[in-house]
Amino acid sequence: MRVGINISDLEYDRMRSYAEAAEEHGLDSVWIGETWGWEAFTILGELAQLTDEVTLGTGIVPVYTRSPALLGQAAATVAEATDDRFVMGLGTSGPAVIENWHGADFDRPIGRTAETISVIENVLSGETVSHDGDDFQLDGFRFRADRATGDVPIYVGAIGPSNVRMSGAVADGWMPIFVPRPRIAALYEEFVDSAASRDRDPDDLTVSVNTVAAISEDGQAARDAVRHHIAFYVGAMGEFYHRTLSDAGFEENADAIRDAWHSDGPGAAAETVSDDVIAETAIAGTPDEAHDQLQAFADSPADEIVLFFPRSADGDLMASTIEHLGAY
């Protein structure tokens, strides 16, 4: 199982240094996403110059914030800058971010993602882009640079069954984000079935699990940092993560986290995150504990695992996590 890190929205210089550290310690990939912080493709351009071998990816950029053609141009540009060590990770984000930060309508998320992938693939082909869809009608232009590349894998961040099936039908990979392992196994059946229904070999597609990691000799401190991270996503980031945790058999804990977040605040919500949720969802604890958890993901459908730092992690905890991930 390949191992990577997601360094989204860290301090700017720290993102650069951790990308270099990831390559130094033998990790396989480094990912940048977009929320309401740094813009991803500018950073990836810098990281392309600072690294030589590690795969770089967007994890994720929303399909609502750029036109599909511009996403195709961006993919071709970073692929050129990295000599084809680039993966495009796409997703919808959520209504709160898309509507209240970007001022766009959160309409037809599954259909829009599928159309966006189709347009990106057309751009990367170097042929004239012709697309007649529900969201986009395009014709008459082709990517004008000397080099277009079709060698950019496109993954989709998806946690709902319909979105997972769309990923299996049209994408090169599926990125479950903060999904407990039992739920990953169930959703993988949807992914495989959808791929097979389109005569696609699931073995040619990638399952790139995204979750949170904190590894330290002080295992309790690492688990507590992860506890706060999970509480934020379940309590503050809408229904998606609450529903995913509930569907994995943790409905009572999901309800308790959300209720505590809204009634008593983040600290109280974090205290309600159970050890069982952490064990099934995250990589957290001592190096030995983390190794066992990584192996459990390796025994799942995961081809790779991409790990976020907890929102509350300090520099020592992040550096320790990178070092120990490299030793896996």
N, C-alpha and C positions, 0 to 999 in steps of 0.2 A: 504494500500500500504506500503510495506516494504521500508525502507530508509537506504542507505549505503553511504560510501565515498570511493573515489579512492585517494590514497596517493602516487601515483607513482612519483618518481624522486624528492621528497622533500629532504631536508637535512636528513642524515641518522638517527640521534637521534630524529629528529622531526617526522619521520615516525613512530618510535616506540612509542613516547609519544602520537601521535594522534590516533594510534590504541587503546591504552589504554583509551584515552579520549572518543573515539567513543563507546566503551563498557560501560564506566561509565555513559555516557549520554543516553544510551539505544538504540543506532543505531543497525541496524540488521546485517550489513556486512561491511567488510573492504577489499579493492581490491588493488592489485599491478599489474601494467602492465610493459611492456618493450618497450622502444623506443631505445635510444642510451645512456641510463644512467644505473641505478642499475639493477642487475640481480634479477629476481622476486623470484625464489624458495628459495634462501638462506634467503631472508628477510622473506618469509612466514614461514620458519622454526623457525626463531626467534619469530615472532608474535604468533606462536602456543604456545610458552612457556609463553608469556606475557598476553595472553587472555584466557578466559575460556568458553565463550558462543557465542561470535560474530562469524558469518560465515566469513571465509576467502576465497578469490578468486583471480584468475588471470584475469586481465581485461585491456588489453588482452596480451597473448603471441603469437607471430607469428608462423605459421605452417611451415615456411621455415628455422627456426634457430636451430631446433632440429629434430632428427628423430622421427617418430610417436611412435616407441617403447620407446624411451627415455622419450617422453611426458607421455606415459602410466606409466613408472616407477616413474616419478616425481609425477603424480597424486596419485598413490598408496602410495608413501612416505608421501606426505602432508596429505592425508586422514588418514593415521595411526597416524601421529604426532598430528592431530587436533581432533582425535576421530570422524571422518566423518563429520566435519563441514567445508568442502571444496567444492568449485565449480571451475571447469576448464573452463575459458573463453579463447576462441581461436579466431584468426583472421588472416588476410593476411598481415596486415600493408599496405605498399605501395611500388611501384617500387623504389622510391628514397632510402628508408631505406634498403630494401632487397638487392638491387643491389649495392648501393654505400657504405653501412656500412658493410653488411654481405658478399658481393661478391657472392651472389647466384642469380640464374635466377628467375625472377618473372613469372613463367610459370603456366598455368592451375590453377589459384587461387581457383576456385570453386571445381574443381575435386580434387585438392590436399587437400583441407579442408575436403571434404567428406571422402576421403581415410584415412586421419589422424584420423578422429573420429572413423572410423571402426576399425583401428588398436588399438587405445587407449581402446576401448571397449573390444577388444579381450584380450589385456594385463590384464585389470582389471577383466576379467572373471576367470582368473587363469588357463584357458585351453591353450593348445598349439596354438600359433598364426599361422594361415594359411591365407595368403592374397595374391591374384593374381590380382594386379591392373595395371593401366597405369604408375603410379609413383613408386610403391613399390611391390616387390615380396618377400614374407617372409614365412618361414616355419621352423619347427623343434624346436622352443624354446618356453618356457612358463616362466612367471614371477616366479622366483625361491624362493622368500621370503616366509615365513610361511603364510603370510596373503595377499591375493589379495582381492580387494573389487570392486564390481560393483556398489557401492553406490555413485559414483562421478557424479553429473550432469555435462553435457557438454553444454555450451552456445557458440553461435557464434556471434561475432561482425560483423554486416552486414548492409549496407545501400543501396545496389543496388537490384533491384527486383529479379534477378536470384539468387543472394547469399541469399536473404531472403527466397526464395522458397526452396533452398537447406537446410537452417536451419530448416524450417518446416518439411522437409522430414526426416532428420536424427539426428537432435540435440535435446537436452532437453530444450533449451531456445534460445531466440533471443535477441541480445543486439544492438538496434539502438543507434548510437553514434553521438551526436550533430545533431539530426534530429528534425526539427520543428514538433509540435504536429499534424498539419493537414497532414503532410507527413507520420507520424507514423501511423495514422489511415488508410491511403491508402495502405501503405505497409503491414499492419496487415492483410488485405484481402488476399494478396499473401501468407502470412505465414499460415493463416488458411486453405486456399484452398489447399496448398501443403500438409499440415499435413493430411487433410481429404482424399486426393487422395491416401495416403499410409495407410489408415485405422487407423490413429492416432487421438486421441481425443485432439483437441487444448486446452481444459481445463486442460489437464495434463501437458502442456508445459508452460514455463515461458517467459514473456516479461519483460526484464530488461533494462529499458531506462537509457542511460548514457548521462549526460550533465554536464554543468558547473554551479557552485553555488557560490554566494557571498552574505552574509546576514549581515547587519550592521544597526545601528540606523542612520548612514549617508547613506541613500539609494542611493544618486547620486554617491558617491564614490564606492559603491558596483557595481552599473550598469556600471560605467566607467571601472572597473577592468574586468568585463565580456566582455565589448565591445572590449578590447584589445585581450582577449583570442579568441573570435570569429574571429576577423580580422586575427590573426595568422593562424588559421586553414583554412579559406577560401582563404587567400592570399598566403600562403606559403606551404601548404601541398598537392599540386597537385590538380587534378580535382575532387576528390571524394566529398569533402565537398562543393565546389562551385556548383557542379551539384545537390547535395541534397538540398541546399538552393534554387536553381533555380526551381527545381521540386516542391518545396513547395509554389511557387508563388512569390518568392523574387528574380527573375532573375535580375531585374534592380539593386537591392541593391548588389547582389552577384558580378555582373560585376563591380560596382563602388568600392567595397572593394578590389577586385583583382587588378584593374587598379591602384588604389591609392597605394596599397602595392608595386607594381613594379615601379611606377613612383616617388612617394613621400615618401615612407617608412611606417613603422608600425604605427607611430602616426597618420599620415593622414588617413591610412586605418581604424584605430579604430574610427576616427571621422565620418566615413561614415556608420558605423553600426547603423541601425535604431532602434528606440525604439520598433517598431513592431517585428523586428527579435528577439530582446532580450526577449520580452514578450512571444513569441511563442516557443522559443528554450531553455531558461535558467531559473534558479531560481536566481533572482537578485533584491536587494532592501532592504527595511526595513523588520523587522520580519512579520508585517501584510501583506505586499505585497508578501513576500516569501510564507507565508501560503496559500494565494489565488492561487499562481502559482503552489504550490505542489498539491493543491486540483484539479486544472485543469488537471495535469498529472494523478492524481488518477482517474479522470473521463474518462481518455483515456484507451486504452487497457493495460496500464502498470500494472504489478503485483508488481514491485519494481522500485525504481529509485536510481541510483548510481551517486554520484555527485563529480566532480573534482573541485579543487580549481583553480581560475584563475592563469595564469602563473605569473602575477605581484603581487599576494596577499602577504601581509606581515603576520607575526605571529599573530597580533591582529585580522586581518580580518579572517584568517583561524580558530582561536579559537572561534571567534564570530559565524562563520558559523556552526561549530560543535555543539555549545551550542544550537543554535536556531533550528537546524535540530532535535536535540533530543527532543525538546519541541513540535514538530509537532504531 
